Amino acid sequence: SWRERISEQLASGSTETQLAIFHAFTEYFSAGSLTPGLIDLLESADGSVRHAAATVLARSSRHPTVLNPSFWQKGIESDRAREVAGWRSWYQDQLD
C-alpha cells in the first residue's frame, strides 16, 4: 500500500526523500497510522529531519510540542529525549 511505501521511505529513505514526504504531509495529509514512525524520526541523526517530523506531528495531532527548529536541530539531547518520551506516552494513550 502507499502507506507502507511511505513508512519505508521515512524509515530508510534519504534525507531529501524524508523532507519531501514531510512537506507533502503538511500540505495534504495527516500522520494517522504513520505517527509511530514519525515519532521514531524525532531521534534521527539529522536535525532537519527531527524538526520536520516534529512539525508534521504537531500539525496532525493535538499534542503540544516544541517547534523551535534549533531545539530539534541543535538542542540538548536529554531535553529532546524528554520530548520524544512525551510523544511516545501520548501516542500510547491514544491507543488505550
One Martini backbone bead per residue (centre of mass of N, CA, C, O) as a GRO file, in nm:
protein
   96
    1SER     BB    1   0.103   0.032   0.008
    2TRP     BB    2   0.144   0.365   0.045
    3ARG     BB    3   0.205   0.359   0.349
    4GLU     BB    4   0.437   0.157   0.336
    5ARG     BB    5   0.619   0.321   0.148
    6ILE     BB    6   0.641   0.564   0.331
    7SER     BB    7   0.753   0.420   0.578
    8GLU     BB    8   1.012   0.324   0.440
    9GLN     BB    9   1.117   0.611   0.365
   10LEU     BB   10   1.123   0.721   0.655
   11ALA     BB   11   1.324   0.498   0.762
   12SER     BB   12   1.540   0.478   0.475
   13GLY     BB   13   1.558   0.730   0.342
   14SER     BB   14   1.649   1.005   0.238
   15THR     BB   15   1.649   1.317   0.341
   16GLU     BB   16   1.505   1.430   0.091
   17THR     BB   17   1.267   1.234   0.102
   18GLN     BB   18   1.168   1.297   0.384
   19LEU     BB   19   1.119   1.603   0.337
   20ALA     BB   20   0.911   1.565   0.109
   21ILE     BB   21   0.705   1.416   0.281
   22PHE     BB   22   0.663   1.634   0.491
   23HIS     BB   23   0.555   1.843   0.297
   24ALA     BB   24   0.307   1.679   0.209
   25PHE     BB   25   0.177   1.661   0.485
   26THR     BB   26   0.138   1.969   0.536
   27GLU     BB   27  -0.055   1.984   0.276
   28TYR     BB   28  -0.243   1.681   0.273
   29PHE     BB   29  -0.186   1.529   0.550
   30SER     BB   30  -0.210   1.298   0.795
   31ALA     BB   31  -0.045   1.077   0.989
   32GLY     BB   32  -0.169   0.859   1.152
   33SER     BB   33  -0.019   0.550   1.110
   34LEU     BB   34   0.271   0.716   1.099
   35THR     BB   35   0.339   0.818   1.384
   36PRO     BB   36   0.557   0.622   1.495
   37GLY     BB   37   0.771   0.694   1.277
   38LEU     BB   38   0.784   0.995   1.346
   39ILE     BB   39   0.878   0.960   1.633
   40ASP     BB   40   1.141   0.817   1.560
   41LEU     BB   41   1.250   1.076   1.393
   42LEU     BB   42   1.314   1.246   1.654
   43GLU     BB   43   1.601   1.054   1.654
   44SER     BB   44   1.756   1.156   1.441
   45ALA     BB   45   2.068   1.256   1.316
   46ASP     BB   46   1.889   1.472   1.170
   47GLY     BB   47   1.772   1.783   1.243
   48SER     BB   48   1.576   1.833   1.002
   49VAL     BB   49   1.412   1.578   1.051
   50ARG     BB   50   1.320   1.631   1.336
   51HIS     BB   51   1.171   1.896   1.274
   52ALA     BB   52   0.976   1.788   1.058
   53ALA     BB   53   0.840   1.576   1.236
   54ALA     BB   54   0.732   1.775   1.447
   55THR     BB   55   0.556   1.938   1.254
   56VAL     BB   56   0.369   1.711   1.162
   57LEU     BB   57   0.271   1.625   1.440
   58ALA     BB   58   0.151   1.899   1.527
   59ARG     BB   59  -0.053   1.921   1.275
   60SER     BB   60  -0.183   1.607   1.339
   61SER     BB   61  -0.230   1.702   1.640
   62ARG     BB   62  -0.292   1.773   2.005
   63HIS     BB   63   0.006   1.770   2.070
   64PRO     BB   64   0.232   1.933   2.229
   65THR     BB   65   0.526   2.110   2.094
   66VAL     BB   66   0.833   2.171   1.985
   67LEU     BB   67   0.920   2.409   1.705
   68ASN     BB   68   1.199   2.482   1.741
   69PRO     BB   69   1.459   2.423   1.538
   70SER     BB   70   1.700   2.427   1.745
   71PHE     BB   71   1.602   2.201   1.925
   72TRP     BB   72   1.615   1.972   1.694
   73GLN     BB   73   1.910   2.041   1.581
   74LYS     BB   74   2.081   2.153   1.878
   75GLY     BB   75   1.977   2.038   2.119
   76ILE     BB   76   1.947   1.887   2.401
   77GLU     BB   77   1.922   1.556   2.424
   78SER     BB   78   1.757   1.526   2.692
   79ASP     BB   79   1.527   1.712   2.601
   80ARG     BB   80   1.446   1.553   2.351
   81ALA     BB   81   1.388   1.286   2.499
   82ARG     BB   82   1.148   1.398   2.660
   83GLU     BB   83   0.974   1.467   2.413
   84VAL     BB   84   0.961   1.181   2.298
   85ALA     BB   85   0.834   1.050   2.546
   86GLY     BB   86   0.576   1.220   2.526
   87TRP     BB   87   0.490   1.107   2.252
   88ARG     BB   88   0.473   0.808   2.332
   89SER     BB   89   0.264   0.844   2.553
   90TRP     BB   90   0.045   0.977   2.387
   91TYR     BB   91   0.011   0.746   2.183
   92GLN     BB   92  -0.068   0.528   2.384
   93ASP     BB   93  -0.323   0.676   2.483
   94GLN     BB   94  -0.468   0.654   2.202
   95LEU     BB   95  -0.487   0.332   2.213
   96ASP     BB   96  -0.648   0.300   2.501
   0.00000   0.00000   0.00000
